Amino acid sequence: MDRKNILIVFLSVIVLVLLFKLDGASEKCEERTKQLEERLNNLEESLKEKDKQLKQAQEENKKLLAKLKDIEEKIKKANKALRRKGIKISLPQGGIYITDPKDINLYTKKLELNLEKILKTMQDYPVGVPLYGRITSRFGWRRDPFTGKRAFHSGLDFRASYKQPVFATATGKVVYAGWGKGYGKMVKIRHKYGYTTLYAHLYHIKVRSGQWVRAGQIIGYAGSTGRSTGVHLHYEIRRYGKLINPIKFLYLNRRNTF
Ligand SMILES: [Zn+2]
C-alpha cells in the first residue's frame, strides 16, 4: 500500500471510532432526558397534590372561622341578655380580621377569654337556685301562714327535704351565720355589686361569719328552725339593702333564650 491508502484507512478508522463514541453519547443523553422528564412529571404531580391539600386546608379554615364567628355571636347575645338583667360585663369590642390562618388561634383565645370573663362575672351575681326544690311561696304580699293577715313576704320559699344541701348563689363573704329572729338558723352573704343573699330556717349552718364562700358552695342544710311551718328554705336577695324579687335571678334563660 502506498502512503495515500494508508492515510485513507487511518482516517476511516478514526471516523468510525468517533461515530461509535458519538452514538454512545447520544444514547446516554436520551436516557438522561428521559430521567429528567420523569422527575419533572413527578414534581408536577406532587405540586398538584400540595395544591389540593392547601385548598382543603383553606376550606377547613373557612369553616372553622365561620363556627368561631357563630360562637362570637352567641357570646354577644348572652352578654346582651345578661345586660337586660342588670349584669354588666364589658367585653372587648369587635372581632379580629383574619388574614393569616395562624390568627385563628388568636381569635379562639380571645373568644375563650370572653367566655371565661362572663362565667367569672356571673359567679359574682346571685344567679341560680340556692336549693333544688319547688317554689311554695313567692315574693310580695300574701296571707301570713301564722296570722292569716296580709303580710309582705320578703323572699322565696323552696320546698325542701330535711337536711337537703343549701348552696351559696354567688361568691362572697359570710357577714352573719347564726340565729336570726323569725329566721331561725340563718346565713347572710355579702357579694359584689351591692348584693346580699340570705338563707333561713336551716337545720345546720356549715359556714362561719367572716368566711369567704364560692358560688355553688354548700353553706348549710335545710330545716325548719325559727318561724316556720315545715321544712323549707327561705331565700332573700337585697341590693344596697333593698329587697328585690329573687325570681328574676332564678331563671335567667327563661325569657331571654340564648
Ligand atoms: Zn319565706
Residues whose N, C-alpha, C, O or C-beta is under 5 A from the ligand:
A	BS01	ZN	L156 D157 H234
